[in-house]
Amino acid sequence: MGVLRIVQGKAVTHPFGDPELDVADELEYRRRVVETAISALEAEVSEPTVFDVVASR
């Protein structure tokens, strides 16, 4: 059993956030992580694939 979809977070200690950001930017970053995860689930993959969180819009 393996992992086919990996969403790259900030760090192992902060997988869903970035403690260096202010509150508003932190919320935007978290939203992008969740949106990336949803896109990863929708994507068809046949081998392990890393999905990077897109930088600010």
C-alpha positions as CSV (number, residue, x, y, z in Angstrom):
1,M,0.0,0.0,0.0
2,G,1.4,3.4,-1.0
3,V,0.5,7.0,-1.1
4,L,-0.4,8.4,-4.5
5,R,-1.2,12.0,-3.6
6,I,1.0,14.2,-1.4
7,V,0.2,17.8,-0.6
8,Q,3.4,19.6,0.3
9,G,2.9,21.7,3.4
10,K,5.1,24.4,5.0
11,A,7.0,21.9,7.3
12,V,6.5,18.7,9.2
13,T,5.8,20.7,12.3
14,H,3.4,23.0,10.5
15,P,1.6,20.9,7.8
16,F,-1.4,23.2,7.6
17,G,0.0,26.6,8.5
18,D,2.9,29.0,8.5
19,P,3.6,30.5,11.9
20,E,5.7,33.3,10.2
21,L,2.5,34.8,8.6
22,D,0.1,37.3,10.2
23,V,-3.5,36.1,10.9
24,A,-5.0,37.2,7.6
25,D,-2.2,35.7,5.5
26,E,-2.3,32.5,7.6
27,L,-6.0,32.0,6.9
28,E,-5.4,32.5,3.2
29,Y,-2.5,30.0,3.2
30,R,-4.6,27.4,5.0
31,R,-7.4,27.9,2.4
32,R,-4.9,27.3,-0.4
33,V,-3.7,24.1,1.3
34,V,-7.3,22.8,1.5
35,E,-8.0,23.8,-2.1
36,T,-4.8,22.0,-3.2
37,A,-5.9,18.9,-1.3
38,I,-9.3,18.9,-3.0
39,S,-7.6,19.3,-6.4
40,A,-5.3,16.4,-5.6
41,L,-8.3,14.2,-4.7
42,E,-9.9,15.1,-8.1
43,A,-6.8,14.5,-10.1
44,E,-6.2,11.1,-11.8
45,V,-2.8,9.8,-10.9
46,S,-1.1,6.4,-11.5
47,E,2.1,7.0,-9.5
48,P,3.0,9.0,-6.4
49,T,2.5,12.7,-7.2
50,V,3.4,15.7,-5.1
51,F,1.0,18.7,-5.2
52,D,2.6,22.0,-4.2
53,V,0.5,24.7,-2.5
54,V,0.4,27.6,-5.0
55,A,1.9,30.9,-3.8
56,S,-0.4,33.7,-3.0
57,R,-2.7,34.7,-5.8
